[in-house]
Amino acid sequence: ALTKRDMQRIVSACNALGGLLQPAY
């Protein structure tokens, strides 16, 4: 089970990865 803190961590990680990948495309 994921807690709200885990969800926020995952979302922030996804946002960070998205920010790094967007300039590549």
mmCIF entry with sequence, helices, sheets and N, C-alpha, C, O atoms, coordinates in Angstrom:
data_MODEL
# 
_entry.id   MODEL 
# 
_entity.id                         1 
_entity.type                       polymer 
_entity.pdbx_number_of_molecules   1 
# 
_entity_poly.entity_id                      1 
_entity_poly.type                           'polypeptide(L)' 
_entity_poly.nstd_linkage                   no 
_entity_poly.nstd_monomer                   no 
_entity_poly.pdbx_seq_one_letter_code       ALTKRDMQRIVSACNALGGLLQPAY 
_entity_poly.pdbx_seq_one_letter_code_can   ALTKRDMQRIVSACNALGGLLQPAY 
_entity_poly.pdbx_strand_id                 A 
# 
loop_
_entity_poly_seq.entity_id 
_entity_poly_seq.num 
_entity_poly_seq.mon_id 
_entity_poly_seq.hetero 
1 1  ALA n 
1 2  LEU n 
1 3  THR n 
1 4  LYS n 
1 5  ARG n 
1 6  ASP n 
1 7  MET n 
1 8  GLN n 
1 9  ARG n 
1 10 ILE n 
1 11 VAL n 
1 12 SER n 
1 13 ALA n 
1 14 CYS n 
1 15 ASN n 
1 16 ALA n 
1 17 LEU n 
1 18 GLY n 
1 19 GLY n 
1 20 LEU n 
1 21 LEU n 
1 22 GLN n 
1 23 PRO n 
1 24 ALA n 
1 25 TYR n 
# 
_struct_asym.id          A 
_struct_asym.entity_id   1 
# 
loop_
_struct_conf.conf_type_id 
_struct_conf.id 
_struct_conf.pdbx_PDB_helix_id 
_struct_conf.beg_label_comp_id 
_struct_conf.beg_label_asym_id 
_struct_conf.beg_label_seq_id 
_struct_conf.pdbx_beg_PDB_ins_code 
_struct_conf.end_label_comp_id 
_struct_conf.end_label_asym_id 
_struct_conf.end_label_seq_id 
_struct_conf.pdbx_end_PDB_ins_code 
_struct_conf.beg_auth_comp_id 
_struct_conf.beg_auth_asym_id 
_struct_conf.beg_auth_seq_id 
_struct_conf.end_auth_comp_id 
_struct_conf.end_auth_asym_id 
_struct_conf.end_auth_seq_id 
_struct_conf.pdbx_PDB_helix_class 
_struct_conf.details 
_struct_conf.pdbx_PDB_helix_length 
HELX_P HELX_P1 AA1 LYS A 4  ? LEU A 21 ? LYS A 4  LEU A 21 1 ? 18 
HELX_P HELX_P2 AA2 GLN A 22 ? ALA A 24 ? GLN A 22 ALA A 24 5 ? 3  
# 
_struct_conf_type.id          HELX_P 
_struct_conf_type.criteria    ? 
_struct_conf_type.reference   ? 
# 
loop_
_atom_site.group_PDB 
_atom_site.id 
_atom_site.type_symbol 
_atom_site.label_atom_id 
_atom_site.label_alt_id 
_atom_site.label_comp_id 
_atom_site.label_asym_id 
_atom_site.label_entity_id 
_atom_site.label_seq_id 
_atom_site.pdbx_PDB_ins_code 
_atom_site.Cartn_x 
_atom_site.Cartn_y 
_atom_site.Cartn_z 
_atom_site.occupancy 
_atom_site.B_iso_or_equiv 
_atom_site.pdbx_formal_charge 
_atom_site.auth_seq_id 
_atom_site.auth_comp_id 
_atom_site.auth_asym_id 
_atom_site.auth_atom_id 
_atom_site.pdbx_PDB_model_num 
ATOM 1   N N  . ALA A 1 1  ? 0.849  -1.200 0.000   1.00 0.00 ? 1  ALA A N  1 
ATOM 2   C CA . ALA A 1 1  ? 0.000  0.000  0.000   1.00 0.00 ? 1  ALA A CA 1 
ATOM 3   C C  . ALA A 1 1  ? 0.884  1.249  0.000   1.00 0.00 ? 1  ALA A C  1 
ATOM 4   O O  . ALA A 1 1  ? 1.941  1.281  0.629   1.00 0.00 ? 1  ALA A O  1 
ATOM 5   N N  . LEU A 1 2  ? 0.430  2.258  -0.709  1.00 0.00 ? 2  LEU A N  1 
ATOM 6   C CA . LEU A 1 2  ? 1.190  3.503  -0.783  1.00 0.00 ? 2  LEU A CA 1 
ATOM 7   C C  . LEU A 1 2  ? 0.542  4.568  0.086   1.00 0.00 ? 2  LEU A C  1 
ATOM 8   O O  . LEU A 1 2  ? -0.678 4.735  0.083   1.00 0.00 ? 2  LEU A O  1 
ATOM 9   N N  . THR A 1 3  ? 1.370  5.278  0.822   1.00 0.00 ? 3  THR A N  1 
ATOM 10  C CA . THR A 1 3  ? 0.856  6.368  1.649   1.00 0.00 ? 3  THR A CA 1 
ATOM 11  C C  . THR A 1 3  ? 0.883  7.655  0.829   1.00 0.00 ? 3  THR A C  1 
ATOM 12  O O  . THR A 1 3  ? 1.469  7.702  -0.253  1.00 0.00 ? 3  THR A O  1 
ATOM 13  N N  . LYS A 1 4  ? 0.245  8.692  1.355   1.00 0.00 ? 4  LYS A N  1 
ATOM 14  C CA . LYS A 1 4  ? 0.236  9.976  0.637   1.00 0.00 ? 4  LYS A CA 1 
ATOM 15  C C  . LYS A 1 4  ? 1.663  10.458 0.429   1.00 0.00 ? 4  LYS A C  1 
ATOM 16  O O  . LYS A 1 4  ? 1.984  11.048 -0.603  1.00 0.00 ? 4  LYS A O  1 
ATOM 17  N N  . ARG A 1 5  ? 2.518  10.203 1.418   1.00 0.00 ? 5  ARG A N  1 
ATOM 18  C CA . ARG A 1 5  ? 3.912  10.646 1.300   1.00 0.00 ? 5  ARG A CA 1 
ATOM 19  C C  . ARG A 1 5  ? 4.592  9.905  0.151   1.00 0.00 ? 5  ARG A C  1 
ATOM 20  O O  . ARG A 1 5  ? 5.356  10.495 -0.613  1.00 0.00 ? 5  ARG A O  1 
ATOM 21  N N  . ASP A 1 6  ? 4.305  8.603  0.036   1.00 0.00 ? 6  ASP A N  1 
ATOM 22  C CA . ASP A 1 6  ? 4.891  7.825  -1.055  1.00 0.00 ? 6  ASP A CA 1 
ATOM 23  C C  . ASP A 1 6  ? 4.385  8.334  -2.395  1.00 0.00 ? 6  ASP A C  1 
ATOM 24  O O  . ASP A 1 6  ? 5.148  8.452  -3.353  1.00 0.00 ? 6  ASP A O  1 
ATOM 25  N N  . MET A 1 7  ? 3.088  8.635  -2.455  1.00 0.00 ? 7  MET A N  1 
ATOM 26  C CA . MET A 1 7  ? 2.512  9.124  -3.706  1.00 0.00 ? 7  MET A CA 1 
ATOM 27  C C  . MET A 1 7  ? 3.174  10.430 -4.118  1.00 0.00 ? 7  MET A C  1 
ATOM 28  O O  . MET A 1 7  ? 3.509  10.620 -5.287  1.00 0.00 ? 7  MET A O  1 
ATOM 29  N N  . GLN A 1 8  ? 3.362  11.333 -3.155  1.00 0.00 ? 8  GLN A N  1 
ATOM 30  C CA . GLN A 1 8  ? 3.990  12.624 -3.460  1.00 0.00 ? 8  GLN A CA 1 
ATOM 31  C C  . GLN A 1 8  ? 5.414  12.405 -3.957  1.00 0.00 ? 8  GLN A C  1 
ATOM 32  O O  . GLN A 1 8  ? 5.881  13.095 -4.862  1.00 0.00 ? 8  GLN A O  1 
ATOM 33  N N  . ARG A 1 9  ? 6.102  11.428 -3.347  1.00 0.00 ? 9  ARG A N  1 
ATOM 34  C CA . ARG A 1 9  ? 7.485  11.143 -3.753  1.00 0.00 ? 9  ARG A CA 1 
ATOM 35  C C  . ARG A 1 9  ? 7.508  10.633 -5.190  1.00 0.00 ? 9  ARG A C  1 
ATOM 36  O O  . ARG A 1 9  ? 8.352  11.043 -5.987  1.00 0.00 ? 9  ARG A O  1 
ATOM 37  N N  . ILE A 1 10 ? 6.575  9.734  -5.516  1.00 0.00 ? 10 ILE A N  1 
ATOM 38  C CA . ILE A 1 10 ? 6.520  9.170  -6.867  1.00 0.00 ? 10 ILE A CA 1 
ATOM 39  C C  . ILE A 1 10 ? 6.168  10.255 -7.879  1.00 0.00 ? 10 ILE A C  1 
ATOM 40  O O  . ILE A 1 10 ? 6.770  10.337 -8.950  1.00 0.00 ? 10 ILE A O  1 
ATOM 41  N N  . VAL A 1 11 ? 5.183  11.090 -7.528  1.00 0.00 ? 11 VAL A N  1 
ATOM 42  C CA . VAL A 1 11 ? 4.763  12.160 -8.437  1.00 0.00 ? 11 VAL A CA 1 
ATOM 43  C C  . VAL A 1 11 ? 5.913  13.126 -8.682  1.00 0.00 ? 11 VAL A C  1 
ATOM 44  O O  . VAL A 1 11 ? 6.146  13.547 -9.815  1.00 0.00 ? 11 VAL A O  1 
ATOM 45  N N  . SER A 1 12 ? 6.627  13.475 -7.627  1.00 0.00 ? 12 SER A N  1 
ATOM 46  C CA . SER A 1 12 ? 7.741  14.415 -7.787  1.00 0.00 ? 12 SER A CA 1 
ATOM 47  C C  . SER A 1 12 ? 8.829  13.785 -8.651  1.00 0.00 ? 12 SER A C  1 
ATOM 48  O O  . SER A 1 12 ? 9.452  14.466 -9.465  1.00 0.00 ? 12 SER A O  1 
ATOM 49  N N  . ALA A 1 13 ? 9.056  12.494 -8.475  1.00 0.00 ? 13 ALA A N  1 
ATOM 50  C CA . ALA A 1 13 ? 10.070 11.799 -9.271  1.00 0.00 ? 13 ALA A CA 1 
ATOM 51  C C  . ALA A 1 13 ? 9.649  11.776 -10.738 1.00 0.00 ? 13 ALA A C  1 
ATOM 52  O O  . ALA A 1 13 ? 10.472 12.000 -11.625 1.00 0.00 ? 13 ALA A O  1 
ATOM 53  N N  . CYS A 1 14 ? 8.375  11.508 -10.991 1.00 0.00 ? 14 CYS A N  1 
ATOM 54  C CA . CYS A 1 14 ? 7.864  11.476 -12.372 1.00 0.00 ? 14 CYS A CA 1 
ATOM 55  C C  . CYS A 1 14 ? 7.995  12.858 -12.999 1.00 0.00 ? 14 CYS A C  1 
ATOM 56  O O  . CYS A 1 14 ? 8.380  12.978 -14.162 1.00 0.00 ? 14 CYS A O  1 
ATOM 57  N N  . ASN A 1 15 ? 7.680  13.895 -12.244 1.00 0.00 ? 15 ASN A N  1 
ATOM 58  C CA . ASN A 1 15 ? 7.771  15.263 -12.760 1.00 0.00 ? 15 ASN A CA 1 
ATOM 59  C C  . ASN A 1 15 ? 9.224  15.593 -13.089 1.00 0.00 ? 15 ASN A C  1 
ATOM 60  O O  . ASN A 1 15 ? 9.506  16.232 -14.102 1.00 0.00 ? 15 ASN A O  1 
ATOM 61  N N  . ALA A 1 16 ? 10.141 15.157 -12.232 1.00 0.00 ? 16 ALA A N  1 
ATOM 62  C CA . ALA A 1 16 ? 11.560 15.426 -12.460 1.00 0.00 ? 16 ALA A CA 1 
ATOM 63  C C  . ALA A 1 16 ? 12.018 14.716 -13.730 1.00 0.00 ? 16 ALA A C  1 
ATOM 64  O O  . ALA A 1 16 ? 12.733 15.297 -14.546 1.00 0.00 ? 16 ALA A O  1 
ATOM 65  N N  . LEU A 1 17 ? 11.604 13.455 -13.898 1.00 0.00 ? 17 LEU A N  1 
ATOM 66  C CA . LEU A 1 17 ? 11.997 12.702 -15.091 1.00 0.00 ? 17 LEU A CA 1 
ATOM 67  C C  . LEU A 1 17 ? 11.384 13.338 -16.328 1.00 0.00 ? 17 LEU A C  1 
ATOM 68  O O  . LEU A 1 17 ? 12.043 13.446 -17.362 1.00 0.00 ? 17 LEU A O  1 
ATOM 69  N N  . GLY A 1 18 ? 10.129 13.759 -16.232 1.00 0.00 ? 18 GLY A N  1 
ATOM 70  C CA . GLY A 1 18 ? 9.462  14.399 -17.366 1.00 0.00 ? 18 GLY A CA 1 
ATOM 71  C C  . GLY A 1 18 ? 10.181 15.679 -17.755 1.00 0.00 ? 18 GLY A C  1 
ATOM 72  O O  . GLY A 1 18 ? 10.343 15.964 -18.941 1.00 0.00 ? 18 GLY A O  1 
ATOM 73  N N  . GLY A 1 19 ? 10.613 16.454 -16.766 1.00 0.00 ? 19 GLY A N  1 
ATOM 74  C CA . GLY A 1 19 ? 11.306 17.705 -17.046 1.00 0.00 ? 19 GLY A CA 1 
ATOM 75  C C  . GLY A 1 19 ? 12.634 17.455 -17.737 1.00 0.00 ? 19 GLY A C  1 
ATOM 76  O O  . GLY A 1 19 ? 13.079 18.271 -18.544 1.00 0.00 ? 19 GLY A O  1 
ATOM 77  N N  . LEU A 1 20 ? 13.277 16.318 -17.422 1.00 0.00 ? 20 LEU A N  1 
ATOM 78  C CA . LEU A 1 20 ? 14.557 16.005 -18.049 1.00 0.00 ? 20 LEU A CA 1 
ATOM 79  C C  . LEU A 1 20 ? 14.357 15.453 -19.456 1.00 0.00 ? 20 LEU A C  1 
ATOM 80  O O  . LEU A 1 20 ? 15.188 15.662 -20.340 1.00 0.00 ? 20 LEU A O  1 
ATOM 81  N N  . LEU A 1 21 ? 13.243 14.744 -19.656 1.00 0.00 ? 21 LEU A N  1 
ATOM 82  C CA . LEU A 1 21 ? 13.025 14.099 -20.954 1.00 0.00 ? 21 LEU A CA 1 
ATOM 83  C C  . LEU A 1 21 ? 12.464 15.064 -21.989 1.00 0.00 ? 21 LEU A C  1 
ATOM 84  O O  . LEU A 1 21 ? 12.772 14.933 -23.174 1.00 0.00 ? 21 LEU A O  1 
ATOM 85  N N  . GLN A 1 22 ? 11.655 16.021 -21.577 1.00 0.00 ? 22 GLN A N  1 
ATOM 86  C CA . GLN A 1 22 ? 11.015 16.928 -22.534 1.00 0.00 ? 22 GLN A CA 1 
ATOM 87  C C  . GLN A 1 22 ? 12.030 17.675 -23.411 1.00 0.00 ? 22 GLN A C  1 
ATOM 88  O O  . GLN A 1 22 ? 11.840 17.724 -24.626 1.00 0.00 ? 22 GLN A O  1 
ATOM 89  N N  . PRO A 1 23 ? 13.096 18.255 -22.852 1.00 0.00 ? 23 PRO A N  1 
ATOM 90  C CA . PRO A 1 23 ? 14.065 18.981 -23.687 1.00 0.00 ? 23 PRO A CA 1 
ATOM 91  C C  . PRO A 1 23 ? 14.706 18.073 -24.737 1.00 0.00 ? 23 PRO A C  1 
ATOM 92  O O  . PRO A 1 23 ? 15.113 18.546 -25.798 1.00 0.00 ? 23 PRO A O  1 
ATOM 93  N N  . ALA A 1 24 ? 14.800 16.768 -24.447 1.00 0.00 ? 24 ALA A N  1 
ATOM 94  C CA . ALA A 1 24 ? 15.423 15.835 -25.388 1.00 0.00 ? 24 ALA A CA 1 
ATOM 95  C C  . ALA A 1 24 ? 14.574 15.713 -26.646 1.00 0.00 ? 24 ALA A C  1 
ATOM 96  O O  . ALA A 1 24 ? 15.098 15.498 -27.739 1.00 0.00 ? 24 ALA A O  1 
ATOM 97  N N  . TYR A 1 25 ? 13.262 15.852 -26.487 1.00 0.00 ? 25 TYR A N  1 
ATOM 98  C CA . TYR A 1 25 ? 12.369 15.749 -27.641 1.00 0.00 ? 25 TYR A CA 1 
ATOM 99  C C  . TYR A 1 25 ? 11.997 17.147 -28.115 1.00 0.00 ? 25 TYR A C  1 
ATOM 100 O O  . TYR A 1 25 ? 11.248 17.292 -29.082 1.00 0.00 ? 25 TYR A O  1 
# 
